[in-house]
Amino acid sequence: MTTHGDANALLSEIDGIGIDSDRGGYTRPVFSDAELELRDWFDAHATARGLSVEHDGNGIIWAWWDAPAPADRSEHRARSGAIVTGSHLDSVPGGGNFDGPLGVASALAAVDLLRDRGVTPVRPLAVAVFPEEEGSRFGLACLGSRLLSGAAASETVRALTDDTGRTYADVATAAGFDPTSIGPDPERLADIAAFVELHVEQGRGLVDLGQPVALAGAIIAHGRWHVRIDGRGDHAGATRMADRQDPVVVAAETVRALRAHTLIVDDARGTVGRIKVTPGGTNVIASAVDLWLDVRHRDDEAVRRIVSEVVAATGRVADAEGCAVTVTEQSFSPTVFFDPALRERMQGVLPHAPVLDTGAGHDAGVLAAVIPTGMLFVRNPTGSSHTPSETAEAADVTAGVEALADVLEHLLTR
């Protein structure tokens, strides 16, 4: 087990788990062998620190450092007014080793640092690990926090499928989880005073400002849409161009239209990062194409307007090509403004930290609808994320742990 209080050493312990030899980086989808190994790694470290580890019905891990109970309190220690920190351990396909795990490792290291300082909390602290934050397996980002908060319906989640067609319920059961136990937990949420998530920055804000740590201002609106285009499969050599109903032609227009309509909206982001062609033969005209749109902007309506324009352009080409189009909204998260009172307290502790908005979604953004939440970002010198080039310098990781510990100490002792 690693050096006490060293988040860099903690991260080095897991840098061999879930390596993707094809894509580079790491592939750690929820319920995979790699993600389950990381969960065991966290449990071991939390237990070694004397934290009380709990796995709830949504697959969220809670590692509790309870405040001393007053003499007149019953043996059952109430957790009202708890402070929670943490992040996630799953990854996108071919992602980096910092997106998620940095927040988890830093939370463990911050507990060590608080104890080294002799801090005596007056309220409990939990380090939380949320499953399927990336949505890379079942298509719904921040799945654990959505279930916890009631933002995702249990019956809908149980029916979600991965790329192999296996449902969430089937995959969870095979991994040893009970899919019938998922769902909102208002009593737990009522006992949480604040959630503070530390995350590697996914952008160049801190690089450009020359600062190691920032506070979050807002998460810009973010939506995902599944576009299904059905055509007619045929022989690539025997079918004349005029006789084709080629869904790949329509898909190409979808990609082109998304780029064009996103570029004309200042600071909007539009991405097609996943395309599935059926049956996928080089000498076969496809029968169907599935692709996924990811669109983001600070203005919720701008996101929906971009998608509407892209769908209209896709429909025009589909009509001309003789194809059918079905568009399904998989998720939509409006712009999230983090709790201003909590951010003011965090700014009082970290007066030199800039405030930055982010285009990336986080569990803290989902939970902001039901409890006060805030975020800390740690500088990423490449500015890249969801890629093996994502990184953070050792000194900045340490600075992030110290900043998180400072914030937690303030929240735990007042």
Buried (B, 14 or more C-beta within 10 A) or exposed (E): EBEBBBBBBBBBBBEEBBBBEEBBBBBBBBBBEBBBBBBEBBBEBBEEBEBBBEBBBBBBBBBBBBBEEEEEEEEEBBBEBBBBBBBBBBBBBBBBBBBBBBBBBBBBBBBBBBBEEEBEBEBBBBBBBBBBBBBBBBBBBBBBBBBBBBBBBBEEBBEBBBEEEBBBBBBBBEBEBEBEEBBBBEEBBEBBBBBBBBBBBBBBBBBEEEBBBBBBBBBBBBBBBBBBBBBBBBEEEEBEEEEBBBBBBBBBBBBBBBEBBBEEBEEBBBBBEBBBBBEEEEEBBBBBBBBBBBBBBBBBEBBBBBBEBBBEBBBEBBEEBBBBBEBEEBBBBBBBBBBEEBBEBBBEBBEEBBBBBBBBBBBBBBBBBBBBBBBBBBBBBBBBBBBBBBBBBEEBBBBBBBBBBBBBBBBBEE
